Amino acid sequence: MARRVEPLAELQVSIEAAGGCAVTVEADVTNRAAMARAIVVLHAPISVATTRKDSC
């Protein structure tokens, strides 16, 4: 999570190329609404991963 996704994009590509899983989310930690949206976005892959082996 970062204010801008661009700095994390390269890291995400590297992680996924190595067989890992990464999710990038744009959010300003000083903004409550942005953090709430980020939590929803980040929670979705975790929920899927607990039910499907092939998911992030």
Backbone as a ProteinNet text record, in pm:
[ID]
protein_1_A
[PRIMARY]
MARRVEPLAELQVSIEAAGGCAVTVEADVTNRAAMARAIVVLHAPISVATTRKDSC
[TERTIARY]
84.7	0	89.7	52.1	127.1	34.6	78.8	0	-10.7	94.3	94.7	131.5	60.7	82.6	209.5	245.6	357	485.6	527.3	650.9	642.7	522.5	506.4	489.7	458.7	429.9	546.5	667.5	784.6	806.8	788.4	803	698.5	576.1	470.8	506.5	555.8	595.3	705.3	802.7	913.2	863.6	775.6	720.7	642.2	557.7	476.5	561.7	668.3	757.5	829.2	847.9	914.3	815.1	688.8	587.6	507.1	532.9	460.7	333.9	273.1	148.4	159.5	117.8	123.6	3.8	-42.1	-152	-107	-121.5	-87	-214.7	-213.7	-330.7	-285.5	-353.3	-326.1	-413	-349.3	-425.7	-339.8	-401.8	-337.7	-372.5	-272.9	-299.5	-356.2	-353.2	-411.8	-559	-612	-749.6	-829	-921.8	-998.4	-1074.5	-1136.7	-1213.2	-1120.8	-1004.4	-907.3	-859.8	-839	-794.9	-904.9	-1028.3	-1140.2	-1149.8	-1134.9	-1136.4	-1019.2	-902.8	-784.2	-804.2	-863.3	-887.9	-979.7	-1083.3	-1175.2	-1100.1	-1020.5	-944.8	-844.9	-775	-673.3	-734.5	-849.4	-912.7	-962.5	-1005.9	-1061.1	-964.2	-836.8	-746.7	-718.7	-715.9	-690.3	-806.4	-928.2	-1045.5	-1047	-1012.8	-1009.7	-898.9	-784.2	-670	-700.2	-785.6	-815.9	-908.7	-972.9	-1065.3	-1016	-917.4	-865.5	-713.9	-653.3	-507.4	-441.5	-507	-444.5	-461.2	-518.6	-543	-434.5	-428.1	-336.8	-376.5
-115.8	0	122.7	217.5	342.3	451.5	575.1	685.9	675.9	622.7	602.3	457.1	395.1	253.5	233.3	332.2	316.9	264.4	316.4	263.9	115.8	67.5	-72	-167.5	-115	-200.2	-290.7	-237	-318.4	-427.6	-394.6	-494.4	-604.5	-567.7	-666.9	-761.8	-707.5	-789.8	-887.6	-841.3	-927.6	-1039.8	-1006.6	-1106.9	-1212.5	-1167.5	-1261.4	-1344.5	-1287.8	-1362.4	-1474.1	-1453.6	-1554	-1656.5	-1645.7	-1741.5	-1696.8	-1576.5	-1525.2	-1452.9	-1390.7	-1319.5	-1182.2	-1080.9	-944.8	-865.8	-776.6	-687.6	-546.9	-454.9	-315.8	-233.9	-144.2	-61.6	81.3	173.9	315.7	365.4	422.2	475.3	572.6	679	776.6	737.2	698.9	649.7	757.8	882.2	989	1011.8	937	952.4	827.6	842	725.6	653.1	727.2	664.9	585.9	640.6	570.4	442.3	447.5	327.7	221.5	264	168.9	98.2	174.9	113.5	17	56.1	-28.9	-160.5	-155.6	-278.3	-371.6	-317.8	-400.2	-464.2	-385.5	-436.2	-542.2	-518.2	-612.3	-737.6	-727.4	-843.3	-943.2	-896.9	-985.9	-1096.7	-1065.8	-1174.8	-1271.7	-1222.3	-1309	-1405.1	-1356.9	-1442.7	-1549.9	-1512	-1607.5	-1709.3	-1665.6	-1755.4	-1861.7	-1832.4	-1932.2	-2039.8	-2014.3	-2114.2	-2177.4	-2115.7	-2168.6	-2168.3	-2280.9	-2291.4	-2209.1	-2195.2	-2128	-1976.4	-1923.1	-1780	-1709.8	-1580.8	-1496.4	-1487.1
0	0	0	-81.1	-90.2	-142.5	-128.2	-183	-333.8	-394.4	-539.8	-567.1	-658.5	-689.5	-773.1	-852.1	-945.3	-879.7	-764.1	-704.6	-666.2	-642.3	-602.7	-720	-837.2	-953.3	-988.9	-990.1	-1023.7	-919.6	-795.3	-689.3	-703.9	-736	-755.8	-870.2	-979.4	-1093.7	-1053	-978	-933.3	-843.4	-752.3	-660.3	-737.4	-828.5	-906	-1001.1	-1056.2	-1144.5	-1069.2	-940.4	-857.3	-802.3	-845.4	-802.2	-681.8	-636	-521	-560.7	-465	-487	-422.7	-495.2	-442.4	-491.1	-407.5	-440.9	-406	-498.5	-469.8	-458.8	-362.8	-337.1	-313.5	-379.4	-358.4	-244	-140.6	-28.4	51.4	94.9	182.3	325.4	404.2	539.6	631.5	589.7	671.4	637.7	540.4	496.1	533.9	626.1	674.8	564.2	475.5	367	274.5	245.1	159.8	227.2	357.3	429.6	431.9	448	447.2	312.4	203.4	69.6	52.7	101.7	89.6	162.5	278.3	355.2	278	216.9	137.7	21.2	-49.1	-164.2	-120.4	-12.3	33.6	93.7	151.8	213.6	110.4	-5.8	-108.5	-149.9	-183.9	-223.2	-108.7	13.4	128.3	146.2	132.9	145.7	38.1	-83.6	-194.3	-170.3	-123.2	-102.2	1.6	95.8	197.6	145.5	31.4	-23.1	-152.4	-218.4	-344.8	-342.2	-369.8	-369.1	-479.7	-593.1	-707.2	-704.4	-601.3	-593	-513.9	-534	-462.9	-317
[MASK]
++++++++++++++++++++++++++++++++++++++++++++++++++++++++

